[in-house]
Amino acid sequence: MENFLIGLFLATLIIALFTTRLYRLLMWYSLNSLTLGALALLIGSRLDDGAMLLTGAATLVLKGGLIPWVLKYLSRRFGLRRQITPNIKTQYAIMLVPAILVFTFYLAEPISHMVAANANNVAISISSLFLALLLMMEHTNIAPKIVGFLMMENALFLLGTTATEGMPMLVELGIFFDLLMAIVVINLLLRHEEAAS
Amino acid sequence: MMLTVLLLPALIMFAASFWRTPNARRLLPATSVAILVPIVELFRLPKPYALWRDYLVADDLNTYILLVSSIVGIGVTLALLTLQKHVTVTERAYRRFYRFFALFWVGLIFSILANHMGIYWIGLEMATLSTVYMIKTNHTPAAHKEAWNYMIVGAIAISLVLFGIILIYASAKPALGEDAMLFSALQSRSGVIRAPFLFEMGFAIVTVGMFVKMGFFPMNLWLANIERASFYPVAALFSGILESAVMVGFFRFSRIADSVNHAHLFFFVFVYALLTLFIVAFLIYRSKDFMRLFSLSGIEHMALIALFWVSGGTFAALLHFGAHAFLKPALFLSTGVLESQGRYHIAGALRGYKGVKGTLFWFLVSLFMLAVISLPPSPMFFSELYGFGAMIDAAKQTHHLLAMIGAIGLLLVLLSVIFYRFVAVYQSMKYEGETVEKEVYASELWALLLFAAALVMLLTPSGMAFLRSVA
């Protein structure tokens, strides 16, 4: 089940790379976060780790629901462009994605000799990080760049939950706090764009 | 208790930013001076002193960095008093600026004092996000664009840092449990890390994130662009405080990496810093305005500090660090005055200052500019001497003496390119161009005098002795 969810996580991220509509992209981000939250709940209940259950629930609510909703609200309010065409052509992106995956598995290969469990999860997390970076790079619009940044945070969370079996509670709450502050700052930045135009 | 007193000036600043009278900001420099009281007390307390359990711990290294950053903070609040005389800034933007400055300061106090990788990261992220808005307080399209740029690039850099932190944590968690988040535990028990490859991969990612944040190769120009587009105090905060906080993280992480595998650490940082210096030297050679000149030279200093630190020249690195943290904000703040009669005019920038205040101003700026390029008796001169000495010592132990002498030769060539450019700029500022009358205000002069006094303090025997004791 855990592997299934991790696969789903990666799949939503890869589909997001090819999306050309903003609201669809937000939906994929939401699904990506939901799989992450479910994964955290699953691992948390297996380890009987209260802190991880809490962060899993917070992920479901904040990242799966609230943040996509706020972004959709903001994009509607400030009239952001909904047509978002990636700068990298699909045929090249199709080649790039597996290349990144293979490279990260190669990078994580020595780890599998050192730690018995979770070497693949480390590889998938690193590839998610690179894929999220690719998402940020392939768009010139601001909205997909923001989603790319949020997806990158998800990749970090995936690494935190799967490779280390949970970060300390303090850190995870701090990350949530920073994420919310990022949204506030994004809101302020967009507001000024409106005021300037 | 101590922590509350440390955070108090920032909290007062935050509260005062909601106060709608222009007089509120007169209060702030006085309040920010109050931060020196707990810091002086921290110097006297036995080290390591726990401020908040194992999470925030003051030792010699971070107390010194906190002192340096606080002096910069005080100087910036002083200079902010008369910012609107040089640039157009609305009262509302001013208040916003102070609000985010306060958040920035809180974040940095946390990250400088952190003994916990997670708290270090949270503080840094908070500072990054608040800077985004400080850039934006300048109402120009360029500032708006750069604020977005900073949001994206800064976020990528900081995410890389967290990613690396998680990998480091994963490498040590089987042996140390949740203590694997503590710098002190990792440092004292680095032998138990069972997956050194994982650790080193984490360290490499952390370092790349930090270096990107400081504008190292290949992101040399983004910091310069941002500092150009924002108000002058933002640039001063960037180079004086934010880079210091990033550097303290680098110091701590690299100490652990040093005990895991010294050769890998040295090679990685050495190549990265040399590449950065190579590019930065030529970018400085081509730069056509003050902000770019100073911000690129800041990158050069950071690269040298990293180089000296990994070569084992702790004293040289810390002296260079202190000198950079005082000189660069002083220069950025004076840029505000120098450019107040139209931008980018290097020729004649130091002319047209009348009276005692004016003379003192151009004299101080000249001194700072010549000190930045390590003309003796600048602290930078001594730090570079000791730093190169440390590099030779490090090379002797590894039998790569010839390669190191070659590298030092290259470094000296690059530094002399920078030296040449700065001297040319200085001469153009003083002896060319037309004389246009310009105004200097007392608050700005006080800020510059504060930095000058701090620089002299670094060179006093007791200052030097303290830096030597931080090992």
Boltz contact constraints between the chains, C-beta under 6 A:
constraints:
  - contact:
      token1: [A, 110]
      token2: [B, 197]
      max_distance: 6.0
  - contact:
      token1: [A, 111]
      token2: [B, 198]
      max_distance: 6.0
  - contact:
      token1: [A, 114]
      token2: [B, 195]
      max_distance: 6.0
  - contact:
      token1: [A, 115]
      token2: [B, 195]
      max_distance: 6.0
  - contact:
      token1: [A, 129]
      token2: [B, 163]
      max_distance: 6.0
  - contact:
      token1: [A, 145]
      token2: [B, 152]
      max_distance: 6.0
  - contact:
      token1: [A, 149]
      token2: [B, 155]
      max_distance: 6.0
  - contact:
      token1: [A, 152]
      token2: [B, 159]
      max_distance: 6.0
  - contact:
      token1: [A, 156]
      token2: [B, 162]
      max_distance: 6.0
  - contact:
      token1: [A, 156]
      token2: [B, 163]
      max_distance: 6.0
  - contact:
      token1: [A, 159]
      token2: [B, 166]
      max_distance: 6.0
  - contact:
      token1: [A, 160]
      token2: [B, 166]
      max_distance: 6.0
  - contact:
      token1: [A, 163]
      token2: [B, 170]
      max_distance: 6.0
  - contact:
      token1: [A, 164]
      token2: [B, 169]
      max_distance: 6.0
  - contact:
      token1: [A, 164]
      token2: [B, 170]
      max_distance: 6.0
  - contact:
      token1: [A, 164]
      token2: [B, 173]
      max_distance: 6.0
  - contact:
      token1: [A, 168]
      token2: [B, 178]
      max_distance: 6.0
  - contact:
      token1: [A, 168]
      token2: [B, 181]
      max_distance: 6.0
  - contact:
      token1: [A, 171]
      token2: [B, 118]
      max_distance: 6.0
  - contact:
      token1: [A, 174]
      token2: [B, 122]
      max_distance: 6.0
  - contact:
      token1: [A, 178]
      token2: [B, 125]
      max_distance: 6.0
  - contact:
      token1: [A, 181]
      token2: [B, 129]
      max_distance: 6.0
  - contact:
      token1: [A, 182]
      token2: [B, 129]
      max_distance: 6.0
  - contact:
      token1: [A, 185]
      token2: [B, 129]
      max_distance: 6.0
  - contact:
      token1: [A, 185]
      token2: [B, 132]
      max_distance: 6.0
  - contact:
      token1: [A, 185]
      token2: [B, 133]
      max_distance: 6.0
